[in-house]
Amino acid sequence: MTTMTTHTDDLLDALDRQCEDYQAIYREGLAQRDCLRGDDIDGLNAATQRMRELMERVRERHARLPGDLPRLERERPDVAERTDCLRSTIKA
């Protein structure tokens, strides 16, 4: 495997993990809502802690994404597909 292939594979993996974590953040938000509706303070605290951990992972991973991601999106359909999925997940 070439360095470029490894770099691209790492980027695709990072984008996939970002999407997965944003989906998990959404689910934790729903869990928080349910806990609020049910006056479940312990459950709310647990869901909030999980959300904080997910948000920290997303923040750290985002900081490691390449600065030339927009160029890579234009040049690589697989990168564009992942970033489109990520944008759709965030907008949901």
Order of alpha helices (4+ residues) and beta strands (2+ residues): alpha-alpha-alpha-alpha
